[in-house]
Amino acid sequence: MVRYSVLLGSGELLEKFSKYSKIYGVVFLILGLLGIFFPAVMSLSTALFYGWLLMFASFAIGLHTWQTNKKDWLGWLKSMVLLMVGILIILNPMVGVAALGILFAVYFLMDAFASMALALEIKPSKGWWLSSLNGVLSLVIGIYLIVSWPVSSLFLIGIFVGVSLFFDGILLLSMGSAARKLKENA
């Protein structure tokens, strides 16, 4: 990411930033909408992406172990575990989707705890109820993910990833528009 001060100092950089932020913003919006409307496809794609990422990490760790200390059995073990998990996810992506479902459930339960603790800490302050509401909603989502696991993972992972990509696209589009206005005002 380009620092704000550098961006302001260059009209050419502002122009490029604006152009490419808008292009990639539209791409992210489209990917996000595909994830929202076709969550199972997005869930499987996400699991396959993580499977390949684990495979490449396995090769990198194995190469590093071979180059630095061929007798480091922990380095070889880590490489083999990553390789086996990556292959497992690539051959059976539903396993990866189910694992991601559990990770999301744990995340939402931890977020619920943190949000409710924050609400109790700031209770007399204005807006404390928003943190409490966020905690309750996170708790409901976390419990739902656990109770309906692994079936819910197939749809919810895709929806979560799609929503995240969609809002990333909105952010990129707004940043591109802001950069365009900065260039015009400069």
C-alpha positions in Angstrom: 0.0 0.0 0.0 1.3 3.5 -0.8 1.7 5.9 2.0 -0.6 8.8 2.0 2.1 11.5 1.9 3.8 9.8 -1.1 0.5 9.5 -2.9 -0.3 13.2 -2.4 3.0 14.3 -3.8 2.6 12.6 -7.2 -0.1 13.3 -9.7 1.0 10.4 -11.8 0.8 8.1 -8.8 -2.6 9.4 -7.9 -3.8 8.7 -11.4 -2.5 5.1 -11.4 -3.8 4.5 -7.9 -7.2 5.7 -8.9 -7.3 3.7 -12.1 -6.2 0.4 -10.6 -8.2 0.7 -7.4 -11.3 1.1 -9.5 -10.4 -1.9 -11.8 -9.6 -4.2 -8.9 -12.5 -2.8 -6.9 -14.9 -4.0 -9.6 -13.2 -7.4 -9.8 -13.5 -7.8 -6.0 -17.2 -6.7 -6.2 -17.9 -9.4 -8.8 -16.0 -12.1 -6.9 -17.9 -11.0 -3.7 -21.2 -11.2 -5.5 -20.3 -14.6 -6.9 -19.5 -15.8 -3.4 -22.7 -14.5 -2.0 -24.9 -16.0 -4.8 -22.9 -19.2 -5.2 -21.6 -19.9 -1.7 -20.8 -23.5 -2.2 -18.5 -22.8 -5.1 -16.8 -20.0 -3.1 -16.4 -22.4 -0.1 -14.8 -25.1 -2.3 -12.6 -22.5 -4.1 -11.4 -21.2 -0.7 -10.6 -24.6 0.6 -8.7 -25.5 -2.6 -6.8 -22.2 -2.4 -5.7 -23.1 1.2 -4.8 -26.6 0.2 -2.5 -25.4 -2.6 -1.1 -22.7 -0.2 -0.2 -25.5 2.3 1.4 -27.5 -0.4 3.6 -24.6 -1.5 4.5 -23.9 2.2 5.4 -27.5 2.6 7.8 -27.4 -0.4 9.3 -24.1 0.9 9.9 -25.5 4.4 11.3 -28.7 3.0 13.7 -26.8 0.8 14.7 -24.6 3.7 15.3 -27.6 5.9 17.3 -29.3 3.2 19.5 -26.2 2.6 20.1 -25.4 6.2 20.1 -28.6 8.2 19.3 -31.9 6.6 19.2 -33.6 10.0 16.5 -31.3 11.4 13.7 -33.8 11.9 11.2 -31.2 13.1 11.6 -29.2 9.9 11.0 -32.4 7.9 8.0 -33.3 10.1 6.5 -29.9 9.6 7.0 -30.1 5.9 5.4 -33.6 5.7 2.4 -32.6 7.9 1.7 -29.5 5.7 2.1 -31.7 2.6 -0.3 -34.3 3.8 -2.9 -31.7 4.9 -2.6 -29.9 1.6 -3.0 -33.1 -0.4 -6.0 -34.1 1.8 -7.7 -30.7 1.2 -7.0 -30.8 -2.5 -8.2 -34.3 -2.9 -11.3 -33.8 -0.7 -12.0 -30.1 -0.4 -15.0 -30.7 1.8 -12.6 -31.6 4.6 -11.1 -28.1 4.2 -14.5 -26.4 4.2 -15.5 -28.3 7.4 -12.2 -27.3 9.0 -12.8 -23.6 8.0 -16.3 -23.9 9.5 -14.9 -24.9 12.9 -12.3 -22.1 12.7 -15.0 -19.5 11.9 -17.1 -20.9 14.8 -14.2 -20.5 17.2 -13.6 -17.0 15.9 -17.2 -15.9 16.4 -17.4 -17.4 19.9 -14.2 -15.5 20.9 -15.5 -12.3 19.3 -18.8 -12.7 21.3 -16.8 -13.0 24.5 -14.6 -10.0 23.6 -17.6 -7.8 22.6 -19.6 -8.6 25.7 -16.6 -7.9 27.9 -16.2 -4.6 26.2 -19.9 -3.8 26.6 -19.7 -4.5 30.3 -16.5 -2.4 30.6 -18.0 0.7 28.9 -21.7 0.1 30.0 -22.5 3.6 31.3 -21.1 5.1 28.1 -23.2 6.0 25.1 -23.4 3.1 22.5 -22.4 0.3 24.9 -25.4 -1.6 23.7 -23.9 -1.8 20.2 -21.0 -3.8 21.5 -23.4 -6.0 23.5 -25.5 -6.5 20.4 -22.4 -7.4 18.4 -21.5 -9.9 21.1 -25.0 -11.5 21.0 -25.0 -11.8 17.2 -21.5 -13.3 17.2 -22.6 -15.8 19.8 -25.6 -16.8 17.8 -23.5 -17.2 14.6 -20.9 -19.2 16.5 -23.4 -21.5 18.1 -25.2 -21.9 14.8 -22.0 -22.9 13.1 -21.2 -25.5 15.7 -24.8 -26.9 15.9 -25.2 -27.2 12.1 -21.6 -28.2 11.4 -20.4 -29.5 8.9 -23.3 -28.8 6.6 -23.5 -25.1 7.3 -19.8 -24.7 6.5 -20.4 -25.3 2.8 -22.7 -22.3 2.5 -21.5 -20.0 5.3 -17.8 -20.0 4.4 -18.6 -18.9 0.8 -21.0 -16.2 2.1 -18.5 -14.9 4.6 -15.7 -14.8 2.0 -18.0 -13.3 -0.6 -19.2 -10.5 1.8 -15.6 -9.8 2.7 -14.5 -9.5 -1.0 -17.6 -7.4 -1.7 -16.7 -4.9 1.0 -13.1 -4.9 -0.1 -14.3 -4.0 -3.6 -16.4 -1.1 -2.2 -13.3 0.1 -0.2 -11.1 0.0 -3.3 -13.7 1.8 -5.4 -14.1 4.5 -2.8 -10.3 4.9 -2.4 -10.0 5.2 -6.2 -12.7 7.9 -6.3 -11.0 9.8 -3.4 -7.6 9.6 -5.2 -9.3 11.0 -8.4 -10.7 13.9 -6.4 -7.3 14.5 -4.7 -5.7 14.7 -8.2 -8.3 17.1 -9.5 -7.9 19.4 -6.4 -4.1 19.4 -6.6 
